[in-house]
Structure formats: structure tokens, C-alpha cells
């Protein structure tokens, strides 16, 4: 099955995401405008064909608006329908077969149909700017280190606007959970997250599904008052 056929065959978790960049949103973002000191959180997930960018390639990524915080009040979205998704053309010939097995992406199909990284990363930068008006964009991931490494490198390397998160505007959800759960960081993997914090969305190794799942987890942990 090609990557396009796999996406078009997706079930109730969402409609086809396609092989080119897809951005969606609602009028809600206008109502959520806040002051310039507000953090605007973007849940991010990447799917790659190896461990590091450059020798290997980012094959897909997704960004989902995950909430706003002005230092006093956190506001989660009423729905996770503001998102950006793209599947990219590989930038090298090197790949790890196990990584492809996990994410299920068709690398050969992406060579033909994947989006040019310059267009995708520039488009993502513009989309982030349009959804963070009145605030400053912050990247969220669990754990942050992997997704940040790939997205920061790709933004700096390919986007006409560089990194929309500068060099350090990021939020490690694993650290946040460790602090609130009173766990050492080595014991704060996803398997330790209690069911009541996980939310309703599934983790499927499709970048958009996983970014939405993570956005809900982020809001639950942010609002969690562990007794």
C-alpha cells in the first residue's frame, strides 16, 4: 500500500491527511487572542527515517495548537482542529529500516510525492505566526529532545523565516510530568502516566494523531493538581 492509500484508508480517527502540507483552523483563534506576554503552545510530533537530522530525513511532522498561558490562566482549545501537517521528500539516501517499520511511511512514494522541505518548513513558519498572534509560540513535546532536535534543524536549514521558536522557546512535557508526579526523570516515561491524564485520543505513530493526543495530554498535565 502506498503512503497516499494508507492515509486515505484511515478510519474514525480522522479523514485523509494527504501527502502535501495541510493546515486547518477555526474562528476560535480570534477569540483566543491574548497579550504579547502570552505563551501559545504548539504540540509537535515528527516521524523520521533515522536518529538524527542531516544524515537522515524527517518524513512527516504535525503541529497542533495546544493552549495559551498568560502567567495566571491556562486556556486549552475547545477542540484540537487547528493543525498543520506535512509529508516531506527525503533529503538523503540513508535510512533505518526499523524506523520505517514503526511509522509505516512509504519512503519511495515520498521521493516522488513528498513536499519540498523548503516549502513545508516555510509554510509551517507562516502558519505558526498566524496562530500565535498576541503571544509567543512555544513548542511542546514528550519527550522534547527528539522532536525539538528535528524541527529546529529543519526550520533553520529550510525555512525562509528560520525557527519560529527561536533557539529555546520549548516545553518538555516529560519534565513537567516528572515534577508534578514527584518522579525522577528516568521514571517519567509515557508508560508511567496515569490513565486519567492520557485523554481520549490514540497514539498511532501518525504524526497528526500523535500531536493531537499529546496536546490533550499536555493540557491535562498542565491543569493537574497532584495531591
Secondary structure, 3 states (H helix, E strand, C coil): CCHHHHHHCCCCCCCCCCCCCEEECCCHHHHCCCCCCEEEEEEEEEEECCCCECCECEEEEEEEEEEEECCCCEECCCCCCCEEEEEECCCCCCCCHHHHHHHCCCHHHHHHHCECHHHHHHHHHHHHHHHCCCEEEEEEECCHHHHHHHHHHHHHHHCCCCCCCCCCCEEEHHHHHHHHHCCCHHHCCHHHCCHHHHCCCCCCCCHHHHHHHHHHHHHHHHHCCCC
